[in-house]
Amino acid sequence: MSSDVASEKLSLHSVLKLNSNDFKEFICGWGAAVINVSVTFPVNKVIFRQILEGVPVGAAVGQMSREGIQLLYRGILPPLCQKTLSLSLMFSIYEGCRQRFCLLTGNAVVAKVLAANIAGAAEAILMPFERVQTLLQDWRYHTKFKNTSHAFRYLLTNYGVTECYRGMVPIICRNGLSNLMFFTLRDQSKELMGTQETLLTNFVSGALIGGFTSTVFYPMNVMKIHMQTKIGGNFENLLAVTREVYISRDRSLSSFYKGVHLNYMRSFISWGVINAAYDFLKDIIF
């Protein structure tokens, strides 16, 4: 009887510890995201213009220069809200699910795969922020939408909640696969660094892993943006959009990577900051 009581107490202690760790992971992810979005938003906006219109970086920067500094941070509220919550969910849900699945299955690989995809699907709940950000950054809607709340009201009033989730398929695919790749490579890098791990090494490893991962799944963002710049009508099939973009851009596979160089630069800085800030905050809080 005493052994059963001790086992039950140990189990309760493990659950409470996991729940506490989940909250700390959430806070660390949130703090890292705030820093990241504030620094990289202008670069992300240039990449968006390249993806949408297929123009070189100079032309995209020229467009933004003509629009003026007052519009440089137009549309930052959706990614600030979305990214802070998204990264918080990504880190907390992934780590929480991974630990729990490890206990349930005893298989670390299966636990990582399941945790990465569950975290990715949970992040997709926040995709209305990506949807509105896409509309606010598209120059064709500059006079149509005043701000974030106006864009949300327009979509909800005229088309309903489902319109806010246009482009969900590429987002779910991107989130789940990129989470799996990022966390797998991140764990391996930590094993390699061991006691040599510092703020600088965390920045470099996060930058390299994030840049590589975002480059691999860059075409998913192209598909997502082309779906989300449209309002109303039927929801397009991912394969149909892929074919449409391929044909409209002279049947060139390289067109799916228009803007990828700047995207890598942004991701390099972004994930370097996220990884370093996350581990720094984790050392303070844990």
Secondary structure as GFF3:
##gff-version 3
##sequence-region A 1 286
A	DSSP	alpha_helix	2	53	.	.	.	ID=ss1
A	DSSP	alpha_helix	57	67	.	.	.	ID=ss2
A	DSSP	three_ten_helix	69	71	.	.	.	ID=ss3
A	DSSP	alpha_helix	77	105	.	.	.	ID=ss4
A	DSSP	alpha_helix	108	123	.	.	.	ID=ss5
A	DSSP	three_ten_helix	124	126	.	.	.	ID=ss6
A	DSSP	alpha_helix	127	137	.	.	.	ID=ss7
A	DSSP	three_ten_helix	139	141	.	.	.	ID=ss8
A	DSSP	alpha_helix	148	158	.	.	.	ID=ss9
A	DSSP	three_ten_helix	161	165	.	.	.	ID=ss10
A	DSSP	alpha_helix	168	193	.	.	.	ID=ss11
A	DSSP	three_ten_helix	194	196	.	.	.	ID=ss12
A	DSSP	alpha_helix	199	216	.	.	.	ID=ss13
A	DSSP	alpha_helix	218	228	.	.	.	ID=ss14
A	DSSP	alpha_helix	238	248	.	.	.	ID=ss15
A	DSSP	three_ten_helix	253	257	.	.	.	ID=ss16
A	DSSP	alpha_helix	260	285	.	.	.	ID=ss17
###
